[in-house]
Amino acid sequence: MNLKRVAQLYTVVGAAALAIVSVTHAGQQPAAPAGQQPGPAGQQGQPPQGPGGQGQRPTPKNLQVLKGLEGSQVLRTMQGFTTALGVECNFCHHPPFDADTPRKDVARLMIRDYTMALKHKDGSELTCNDCHKGQPNFLRTRPFENVIGKSSSGLQVLKGVPEERLTQIMTAFTKALGVDCAYCHKGDDFDTETPRKQIARFMMTEFSQALVKKDGSPVSCSDCHQGRPRPLAVLPFPRREPRPAPAAAEQPKKSGV
């Protein structure tokens, strides 16, 4: 047998051996679960993806005010929150995602006592965006948007109200917030502008004059404040521990004279 025939024979035998090894190795690989496709380079495929390339979302947990809503409804509601406040999910959520946080408590109170308990005078529902408009703390900005650079004094929202009725309204304000007149007014000077006056006007025009309760009855300051200047202060927010005062630097001891 010449060398050429020997080389051909070795080539055929080697190819057959490689084929047998490949078939045996393939038979040892676990089959991909139903509904999955093998991934590239022999990797096992991923589970079926949901809309937008996302897997199936977990069932929402620790729901209280939104209890009973399906997962997709909760997701749409949460997206409405982030859009209305101009924030991301981590504004309220901390790991683990279903854990309680102070801002979750605020959101629950706002949903229960405001968006679910009030409506516009025309009967339309109240949403987070009606007040927030892309700002998480809208009372720091919105009451002052139309007054900066403008001089104003005296009555504006209550202009033309008889003095006796005006006294009744102001007295109702102080009782609703649990404060005295000096909370908004500068001492005995009732005409000078103050930031709290501007906030009070905003609250009257945007809330007590524009909204009603679900049964159609009027909204008053006490419905939300209930004797507190800050209604959300009723929530048990964690208190920051005061920082300890830095220790005074020790003075070098002087040797005796």
C-alpha positions as CSV (number, residue, x, y, z in Angstrom):
1,M,0.0,0.0,0.0
2,N,1.5,3.3,-1.0
3,L,1.7,6.4,1.2
4,K,-1.1,8.2,-0.7
5,R,-3.6,5.4,0.1
6,V,-2.5,5.4,3.8
7,A,-3.0,9.1,4.2
8,Q,-6.5,8.9,2.6
9,L,-7.4,6.1,5.0
10,Y,-6.3,8.0,8.1
11,T,-8.3,11.0,6.9
12,V,-11.6,9.0,6.6
13,V,-11.1,7.3,10.0
14,G,-10.4,10.6,11.7
15,A,-13.5,12.3,10.2
16,A,-15.7,9.4,11.4
17,A,-14.3,9.6,14.9
18,L,-15.0,13.4,15.1
19,A,-18.5,12.8,13.9
20,I,-19.2,10.2,16.6
21,V,-17.8,12.4,19.3
22,S,-19.9,15.4,18.2
23,V,-23.1,13.3,18.2
24,T,-22.4,11.9,21.6
25,H,-21.7,15.3,23.1
26,A,-24.9,16.8,21.6
27,G,-26.9,13.9,23.2
28,Q,-25.6,14.9,26.6
29,Q,-26.7,18.5,26.4
30,P,-30.0,19.2,28.3
31,A,-32.9,20.1,26.1
32,A,-34.1,23.7,26.3
33,P,-37.4,24.1,28.2
34,A,-40.6,24.5,26.3
35,G,-41.0,28.0,24.9
36,Q,-37.3,28.8,24.9
37,Q,-34.8,28.9,22.1
38,P,-31.1,28.0,22.4
39,G,-29.0,31.0,22.8
40,P,-26.0,31.9,20.7
41,A,-22.8,29.8,21.1
42,G,-24.8,27.0,22.7
43,Q,-26.1,29.1,25.6
44,Q,-29.5,28.3,27.0
45,G,-32.2,30.7,25.8
46,Q,-33.9,33.3,28.0
47,P,-37.5,33.1,29.2
48,P,-40.2,34.7,27.0
49,Q,-40.0,38.5,27.1
50,G,-42.9,40.8,27.8
51,P,-43.7,44.0,26.0
52,G,-40.7,46.2,25.4
53,G,-38.3,43.3,25.9
54,Q,-39.1,42.9,29.6
55,G,-39.8,39.7,31.4
56,Q,-43.0,39.1,33.4
57,R,-43.4,41.6,36.1
58,P,-43.8,40.4,39.7
59,T,-47.1,40.8,41.5
60,P,-47.2,44.1,43.4
61,K,-46.9,43.7,47.2
62,N,-47.7,45.8,50.3
63,L,-50.5,47.6,48.5
64,Q,-52.8,49.5,50.9
65,V,-54.7,52.4,49.2
66,L,-54.3,50.7,45.7
67,K,-55.3,47.2,47.0
68,G,-57.3,45.3,44.5
69,L,-55.7,46.7,41.4
70,E,-54.1,44.5,38.9
71,G,-50.3,44.7,38.2
72,S,-50.8,46.6,35.0
73,Q,-53.1,49.1,36.6
74,V,-50.7,49.7,39.5
75,L,-47.9,50.3,37.0
76,R,-49.9,52.9,35.1
77,T,-50.9,54.6,38.3
78,M,-47.2,54.7,39.4
79,Q,-46.2,56.1,36.1
80,G,-48.8,58.8,36.6
81,F,-47.2,59.7,39.9
82,T,-43.6,60.0,38.5
83,T,-44.8,62.1,35.6
84,A,-46.9,64.4,37.8
85,L,-44.1,65.0,40.3
86,G,-41.2,65.0,37.9
87,V,-39.4,62.2,39.7
88,E,-38.2,58.6,39.3
89,C,-39.4,55.5,41.1
90,N,-36.6,55.8,43.7
91,F,-38.2,59.0,45.0
92,C,-40.5,56.9,47.0
93,H,-39.1,53.3,46.7
94,H,-36.0,51.9,48.4
95,P,-34.7,48.4,48.2
96,P,-36.6,46.1,48.8
97,F,-39.2,47.6,46.4
98,D,-42.2,46.7,48.6
99,A,-40.7,48.2,51.8
100,D,-42.5,51.1,53.5
101,T,-40.8,54.5,53.3
102,P,-41.9,58.0,54.6
103,R,-42.7,59.1,51.0
104,K,-44.9,56.1,50.4
105,D,-46.9,57.2,53.5
106,V,-47.2,60.7,52.1
107,A,-48.4,59.2,48.7
108,R,-51.0,57.1,50.5
109,L,-52.3,60.0,52.5
110,M,-52.5,62.2,49.4
111,I,-54.3,59.6,47.4
112,R,-56.8,58.8,50.1
113,D,-57.5,62.3,51.4
114,Y,-57.1,64.3,48.2
115,T,-57.4,62.6,44.8
116,M,-59.9,60.0,46.1
117,A,-61.9,62.3,48.4
118,L,-62.1,65.5,46.3
119,K,-63.0,66.5,42.8
120,H,-63.3,69.6,40.6
121,K,-66.4,71.6,40.8
122,D,-67.3,70.5,37.2
123,G,-67.3,66.9,38.5
124,S,-64.1,65.8,36.9
125,E,-61.7,63.8,38.9
126,L,-58.7,65.2,40.7
127,T,-55.2,64.0,39.7
128,C,-51.8,64.5,41.1
129,N,-50.8,66.6,38.2
130,D,-53.6,69.1,38.8
131,C,-51.6,70.4,41.8
132,H,-48.0,69.2,41.3
133,K,-47.5,70.0,37.6
134,G,-44.1,68.3,37.5
135,Q,-42.9,69.5,40.9
136,P,-42.6,67.4,44.0
137,N,-42.9,70.4,46.4
138,F,-45.2,72.7,44.4
139,L,-46.1,75.0,47.4
140,R,-42.5,76.2,47.3
141,T,-42.9,77.6,43.8
142,R,-46.4,77.8,42.4
143,P,-47.9,80.3,44.9
144,F,-45.1,82.8,43.9
145,E,-45.1,82.4,40.1
146,N,-47.4,85.3,39.3
147,V,-46.3,87.7,42.1
148,I,-42.6,88.1,41.7
149,G,-41.8,91.6,40.6
150,K,-45.3,92.8,41.2
151,S,-46.3,95.2,44.0
152,S,-49.5,94.1,45.8
153,S,-51.1,94.9,49.1
154,G,-54.4,94.6,50.8
155,L,-57.2,92.2,50.0
156,Q,-57.1,90.3,46.7
157,V,-59.0,87.0,46.8
158,L,-61.3,88.3,49.5
159,K,-61.6,91.8,47.9
160,G,-65.1,93.3,48.4
161,V,-66.0,90.9,51.3
162,P,-67.8,92.8,54.1
163,E,-65.6,93.4,57.2
164,E,-67.8,91.3,59.5
165,R,-67.7,88.3,57.1
166,L,-63.9,88.9,56.5
167,T,-63.3,88.6,60.3
168,Q,-65.3,85.3,60.3
169,I,-63.2,83.9,57.5
170,M,-59.9,84.9,59.0
171,T,-60.9,83.4,62.4
172,A,-61.8,80.2,60.5
173,F,-58.3,80.2,59.0
174,T,-56.6,80.4,62.4
175,K,-58.7,77.6,63.9
176,A,-58.2,75.3,60.9
177,L,-54.4,75.7,61.0
178,G,-54.1,76.0,64.8
179,V,-52.2,79.4,64.6
180,D,-52.8,83.0,65.3
181,C,-52.9,86.0,63.0
182,A,-49.2,86.6,63.2
183,Y,-48.6,83.3,61.4
184,C,-49.4,85.1,58.1
185,H,-49.5,88.8,59.0
186,K,-46.5,90.9,60.0
187,G,-47.5,92.0,63.5
188,D,-50.2,94.6,63.4
189,D,-49.4,95.5,59.8
190,F,-52.1,93.6,58.0
191,D,-51.3,95.2,54.5
192,T,-47.7,94.2,54.1
193,E,-47.1,91.2,51.8
194,T,-45.7,88.0,53.3
195,P,-45.0,84.6,51.7
196,R,-47.6,82.9,53.8
197,K,-50.2,85.4,52.6
198,Q,-49.4,84.4,49.0
199,I,-49.6,80.7,49.9
200,A,-53.0,81.3,51.6
201,R,-54.3,83.0,48.4
202,F,-53.1,80.1,46.3
203,M,-54.7,77.5,48.6
204,M,-58.0,79.4,48.4
205,T,-58.1,79.8,44.6
206,E,-56.7,76.3,43.8
207,F,-58.3,74.2,46.6
208,S,-61.2,75.6,48.7
209,Q,-62.7,77.6,45.8
210,A,-62.0,75.2,43.0
211,L,-62.7,71.8,44.5
212,V,-65.6,70.0,46.2
213,K,-65.9,66.8,48.1
214,K,-67.1,63.6,46.4
215,D,-70.6,64.3,47.7
216,G,-70.5,67.9,46.2
217,S,-70.2,69.7,49.5
218,P,-67.7,72.6,49.7
219,V,-64.1,72.2,50.8
220,S,-62.8,74.1,53.8
221,C,-59.3,74.6,55.2
222,S,-60.1,72.3,58.2
223,D,-60.9,69.4,55.9
224,C,-57.2,69.0,55.3
225,H,-55.4,70.9,58.0
226,Q,-57.5,69.7,61.0
227,G,-55.8,72.1,63.4
228,R,-52.3,71.7,62.0
229,P,-50.4,74.3,59.8
230,R,-48.7,71.4,58.0
231,P,-51.2,68.5,57.4
232,L,-48.5,66.0,56.5
233,A,-46.9,66.5,59.9
234,V,-49.4,63.9,61.2
235,L,-47.3,61.2,59.6
236,P,-44.6,59.5,61.7
237,F,-41.5,60.8,59.8
238,P,-38.2,59.5,61.0
239,R,-36.4,62.2,63.0
240,R,-32.8,63.0,62.4
241,E,-30.6,62.6,65.4
242,P,-28.7,65.8,66.2
243,R,-25.1,65.7,65.4
244,P,-22.9,65.7,68.5
245,A,-20.9,68.8,69.0
246,P,-17.3,68.5,67.9
247,A,-15.0,68.0,70.9
248,A,-13.0,71.0,71.7
249,A,-9.3,70.7,70.8
250,E,-7.2,70.0,73.8
251,Q,-5.0,72.8,74.8
252,P,-1.3,71.9,75.3
253,K,-0.5,71.7,79.0
254,K,1.8,74.5,80.2
255,S,4.7,73.5,82.3
256,G,4.8,75.1,85.7
257,V,6.7,78.3,86.1
